């Protein structure tokens, strides 16, 4: 009897572990798939072409057509435990960037060391930005403003998978975003921290920052993530700073902003139904001094004390009831809400143009695994607008 119970327990644990493994696999990005590959050399990539046109009853507007990006992934296994991954991107057919470049070494079953140019694990899109993984031609606005995809910095830390608990985690010490480069202040209410991304290009560091994420995937088709980021922005004014010079130290301190960010995200895919949602909240400290300092530098910034954004999205594969259908056709709708000046200090007046919402509705046609055609319409409106701005988008995306 005891041996029978033991056998059933082992079978249950093995089956449950397999199900968890499959559930986790469904939410892997390209880099993770390369890491889990048994091949010594792996090659992958993605690309997308966009068409965008503002629709207006009073004005005629040209459309914009753009090879938005073409990206190649390369991975190499030095051994069973030591692996290398890089992601090289060309944007707008002329800008070349390295988006990821890291070594990963497996320490044990639950932990691996990762070091190099790392994606900040905030939200969904920053790590899962292949065009075949999300609906809509353009990435959600809050992933552009509040968590500035593709957000990456140089650092090191631990990542791992606690399979019995269906948990995946990441924890890194990284180089932070730049708030001041000696001439320009980069943080503001229009783009948040986006212009401060150093991208691993001649980055400078005053103090290290911390970022981490925990994901739960124990229920089939469901992934829930909680992410965080904390630290101070970076400033070139600390370079070669005389520690005894209180005036220069005060000036450098005024160019720095404290950052505390949290993110919640969820994805649920089952029986053709696709649901996802994302939430960001960010607090900044020292904003009054920062705004006053950058104003004196003739690059006046209007950074708020806090900002918030979220979206919810629903879609359904209408071809799923047809058992022989190999393609997927997904009508979807997404509602986004953001407030880039949720709270402000006493030297700043709230501007309604930084508070708004966007409704996006469209179609995603998955021709095959890794090949999609997309079209959608954005209805964007801020509290300062009398009416919505309507934008028609279309595009194609591939990933392999």
C-alpha positions in Angstrom: 0.0 0.0 0.0 2.8 2.4 0.9 4.7 1.6 -2.3 1.5 2.2 -4.3 0.9 5.6 -2.6 4.6 6.5 -3.2 4.3 5.6 -6.9 1.1 7.7 -7.2 2.8 10.6 -5.5 5.8 10.4 -7.8 3.5 10.1 -10.8 1.4 13.1 -9.7 4.5 15.2 -9.0 6.0 14.3 -12.4 2.8 15.0 -14.2 2.3 18.3 -12.4 5.9 19.3 -13.1 5.4 18.5 -16.7 2.3 20.6 -16.9 4.0 23.5 -15.1 6.9 23.2 -17.5 4.6 23.4 -20.5 2.7 26.3 -19.0 6.0 28.2 -18.5 7.2 27.4 -22.0 4.1 29.1 -23.5 5.3 32.4 -22.0 9.0 32.2 -22.9 10.6 34.9 -25.0 13.1 34.3 -27.7 16.1 34.6 -25.5 14.7 32.0 -23.0 14.0 29.6 -25.9 17.6 30.0 -27.1 18.9 29.4 -23.5 16.9 26.2 -23.3 18.0 24.9 -26.6 20.3 21.9 -26.8 22.0 23.2 -29.9 25.6 24.6 -29.6 24.7 27.5 -31.9 21.2 29.0 -32.1 19.9 31.7 -34.4 16.6 33.5 -34.2 15.0 36.8 -34.9 12.0 39.0 -35.5 11.0 42.0 -37.7 8.1 44.2 -38.4 6.9 46.7 -41.0 4.4 49.4 -40.1 1.9 51.7 -41.8 0.4 54.6 -39.7 -1.9 57.3 -40.8 -3.8 59.9 -38.8 -7.5 60.2 -39.9 -9.1 63.6 -39.8 -12.2 65.2 -41.2 -10.6 68.6 -41.5 -7.1 67.9 -42.7 -5.4 65.5 -45.1 -2.5 63.6 -43.7 0.2 61.5 -45.3 0.7 58.0 -44.1 4.0 56.9 -42.7 5.5 53.6 -43.8 8.5 52.1 -42.0 10.6 49.0 -41.6 10.4 49.6 -37.9 12.9 47.0 -36.9 14.8 43.9 -37.9 16.4 41.9 -35.1 18.7 38.9 -35.0 19.3 36.7 -31.9 22.4 34.6 -31.5 23.0 32.0 -28.8 26.0 29.8 -28.1 26.4 27.0 -25.5 29.9 26.9 -24.2 28.9 24.0 -22.0 25.7 22.5 -20.5 25.8 25.2 -17.8 27.4 28.2 -19.5 25.5 30.0 -22.3 25.6 33.2 -24.2 22.8 35.2 -25.8 22.8 38.4 -27.8 20.1 40.4 -29.6 21.1 42.9 -32.3 18.5 45.3 -33.7 18.4 47.6 -36.6 15.7 50.3 -36.3 14.3 52.4 -39.1 16.8 50.7 -41.5 19.6 52.9 -40.2 20.1 52.7 -36.4 22.0 49.7 -35.1 21.7 48.7 -31.4 22.6 45.8 -29.1 19.5 45.1 -27.1 20.8 42.2 -25.0 24.2 40.6 -24.5 24.7 38.4 -21.5 26.4 35.3 -20.2 24.4 32.9 -18.1 25.9 30.2 -15.9 23.7 27.6 -14.1 24.7 27.3 -10.4 22.2 24.7 -9.4 18.7 23.5 -10.2 17.1 26.8 -8.9 19.6 29.5 -9.7 21.7 30.8 -12.6 24.1 33.8 -12.7 23.4 36.3 -15.5 25.7 39.2 -16.4 25.9 41.7 -19.2 23.5 43.9 -21.0 20.1 42.9 -19.5 16.5 43.7 -20.2 14.8 45.3 -17.2 12.1 42.8 -16.2 9.3 45.3 -15.9 5.9 44.3 -17.2 5.2 42.2 -20.3 6.4 44.0 -23.4 9.9 44.9 -22.3 10.8 41.2 -22.3 8.2 39.9 -24.8 8.4 42.4 -27.5 8.4 40.1 -30.6 5.5 41.3 -32.8 3.9 37.9 -32.9 3.4 37.9 -29.1 1.1 40.9 -28.8 -2.0 42.3 -30.5 -1.9 45.7 -32.2 0.7 47.1 -34.6 2.3 49.4 -32.1 3.4 48.4 -28.6 1.0 49.8 -25.8 1.7 53.4 -25.0 2.4 52.8 -21.3 5.2 50.5 -22.4 6.7 53.5 -24.2 6.2 56.1 -21.5 6.1 54.5 -18.1 8.3 51.5 -18.7 10.3 52.6 -21.7 10.7 49.5 -23.9 13.2 48.4 -24.9 14.7 49.2 -21.5 18.1 47.6 -20.9 21.1 48.4 -18.8 24.4 46.6 -17.8 24.4 44.6 -14.7 24.4 41.2 -13.1 22.3 39.0 -10.8 20.3 35.8 -10.4 17.5 34.2 -12.4 15.9 30.9 -11.9 12.9 28.6 -11.9 11.4 27.0 -8.7 9.4 24.4 -10.6 7.6 22.8 -7.6 6.1 26.2 -6.7 5.6 27.2 -10.4 7.6 30.4 -9.8 10.2 32.1 -12.0 12.3 34.9 -10.6 14.9 37.5 -11.7 17.0 39.8 -9.4 19.7 42.2 -10.8 22.0 45.0 -9.7 22.2 47.2 -12.7 23.4 50.6 -14.0 20.5 53.1 -13.8 19.0 55.5 -16.2 20.6 58.9 -16.8 18.8 62.0 -15.6 21.6 64.5 -16.5 24.6 64.2 -18.9 26.2 67.5 -18.1 24.1 69.4 -20.6 20.6 67.9 -20.8 18.0 66.7 -18.3 16.3 63.6 -19.6 13.3 63.0 -17.3 10.0 64.8 -17.9 6.2 64.3 -17.9 6.1 63.8 -21.6 8.2 60.6 -21.9 8.9 59.7 -18.3 12.4 58.1 -18.1 12.5 57.0 -21.7 15.2 59.5 -22.9 17.4 58.5 -20.0 18.0 54.9 -21.2 21.7 54.4 -21.5 21.3 51.2 -23.5 24.8 50.0 -22.7 26.4 52.7 -24.9 29.3 54.4 -23.0 27.1 54.2 -19.9 28.2 55.9 -16.7 27.2 55.0 -13.2 27.0 57.0 -10.0 25.1 54.4 -7.9 23.8 50.9 -8.8 20.1 50.3 -9.0 18.0 47.1 -8.3 15.3 45.5 -10.3 13.5 42.2 -10.0 10.5 40.2 -11.0 8.5 37.1 -9.7 6.2 35.2 -12.0 3.6 32.5 -11.2 2.6 30.1 -13.9 1.1 27.2 -12.0 -2.4 27.4 -13.6 -2.6 26.3 -17.2 -2.7 29.2 -19.6 -2.1 31.8 -16.8 0.9 33.9 -16.1 1.0 36.6 -13.3 4.0 38.8 -12.7 5.0 41.3 -10.0 8.0 43.5 -10.8 9.9 46.3 -9.2 12.7 48.8 -9.7 14.4 51.0 -7.1 17.4 53.3 -7.0 18.7 56.7 -8.1 19.2 58.1 -11.6 22.7 58.7 -12.8 24.4 62.0 -13.4 27.7 63.0 -15.0 28.2 65.7 -12.4 29.6 63.2 -10.0 32.5 62.4 -12.2 35.8 63.7 -10.7 33.7 65.5 -8.1 35.8 67.0 -5.3 34.2 65.6 -2.1 35.1 68.6 -0.1 33.4 71.1 -2.5 29.9 71.4 -0.9 28.7 73.7 -3.7 29.5 71.2 -6.5 28.1 68.3 -4.4 24.8 70.2 -3.9 24.7 70.9 -7.7 25.3 67.2 -8.5 22.6 66.1 -6.0 20.1 68.4 -7.6 20.6 66.6 -10.9 19.6 63.2 -9.5 16.1 61.7 -9.0 15.1 58.8 -6.8 13.0 56.2 -8.5 10.6 53.6 -7.1 8.5 51.6 -9.6 6.2 48.7 -9.3 4.5 46.7 -12.0 1.7 44.1 -12.1 0.9 42.1 -15.2 -1.3 39.1 -16.1 -1.8 37.0 -19.2 -4.5 34.3 -19.6 -4.9 32.2 -22.8 -7.4 29.4 -22.9 -9.7 27.9 -25.6 -9.1 30.8 -28.0 -9.7 33.5 -25.4 -6.9 35.9 -24.8 -6.9 38.2 -21.8 -4.1 40.4 -20.6 -3.6 43.4 -18.3 -0.7 45.6 -17.0 -0.3 48.2 -14.3 2.6 50.6 -13.5 3.1 53.0 -10.7 6.2 55.1 -10.3 7.3 57.6 -7.6 10.1 60.1 -8.0 11.9 62.0 -5.2 13.9 65.2 -5.4 11.7 66.4 -8.3 11.5 70.0 -7.1 15.2 70.4 -7.0 15.6 68.5 -10.3 13.1 70.7 -12.1 14.7 73.9 -10.8 18.2 72.7 -11.7 17.3 71.7 -15.2 15.4 75.0 -15.7 18.6 76.9 -14.8 20.4 74.7 -17.4 17.9 76.0 -20.0 16.4 72.6 -20.5 13.4 73.0 -18.2 11.8 69.7 -17.3 8.5 69.2 -15.7 8.9 65.9 -13.9 6.0 64.9 -11.6 6.2 63.3 -8.2 4.4 60.2 -9.4 2.8 58.7 -12.5 0.5 55.8 -13.2 -0.7 53.8 -16.2 -2.6 50.6 -17.0 -4.3 48.7 -19.7 -6.7 45.8 -20.1 -7.2 43.8 -23.3 -9.4 41.0 -24.6 -9.4 39.0 -27.8 -10.8 35.8 -29.2 -9.6 33.5 -32.0 -12.8 33.3 -34.1 -11.4 30.4 -36.2 -10.9 28.1 -33.2 -14.3 26.4 -33.5 -13.2 25.2 -37.0 -11.0 22.3 -36.1 -9.2 22.2 -39.5 -8.3 25.9 -39.3 -4.5 26.3 -39.1 -4.6 30.1 -39.0 -5.8 32.3 -36.2 -8.0 35.4 -36.6 -8.2 37.4 -33.4 -10.4 40.5 -33.0 -9.3 42.4 -29.9 -9.9 45.6 -28.0 -7.5 47.3 -25.6 -8.2 50.1 -23.1 -5.3 52.2 -21.8 -5.3 54.9 -19.2 -2.3 57.0 -18.1 -1.5 59.9 -15.9 2.0 61.2 -16.2 1.3 63.9 -13.5 -0.5 61.9 -10.9 1.0 64.1 -8.1 3.2 67.1 -8.5 5.4 69.3 -6.3 4.6 72.9 -5.5 6.7 74.3 -8.4 4.6 72.5 -11.0 1.0 72.9 -12.3 -0.8 69.8 -13.6 -1.1 69.9 -17.4 -4.1 68.0 -18.7 -2.2 67.0 -21.9 -0.3 64.5 -19.8 -3.5 62.7 -18.7 -5.3 60.5 -21.2 -6.7 57.3 -22.5 -6.5 55.3 -25.6 -8.9 52.7 -27.0 -7.4 50.4 -29.6 -9.4 47.8 -31.6 -8.3 45.7 -34.5 -7.5 42.3 -36.0 -4.5 40.0 -35.7 -4.2 37.3 -38.4 -1.7 34.6 -37.6 -0.9 33.0 -40.9 1.4 30.4 -39.3 3.5 30.2 -36.1 5.8 33.1 -36.3 4.0 35.1 -39.1 1.3 37.7 -38.5 -0.6 40.4 -40.3 -2.1 43.2 -38.2 -4.5 46.1 -38.4 -6.1 48.4 -35.8 -7.5 51.8 -35.1 -6.4 54.0 -32.1 -8.8 56.5 -30.5 -6.5 58.6 -28.3 -7.7 61.5 -26.2 -6.2 63.6 -23.4 -8.0 65.7 -20.8 -6.8 68.7 -22.8 -8.3 67.5 -26.1 -11.8 68.4 -27.4 -12.0 65.2 -29.4 -10.1 62.0 -30.0 -7.1 61.6 -32.4 -7.8 58.7 -34.7 -4.9 56.7 -36.2 -5.1 53.8 -38.6 -2.3 51.3 -38.3 -1.4 48.2 -40.3 1.6 46.0 -40.4 3.3 42.6 -40.6 5.5 40.8 -38.1 7.7 37.7 -38.1 9.6 35.8 -35.5 11.6 32.6 -35.7 
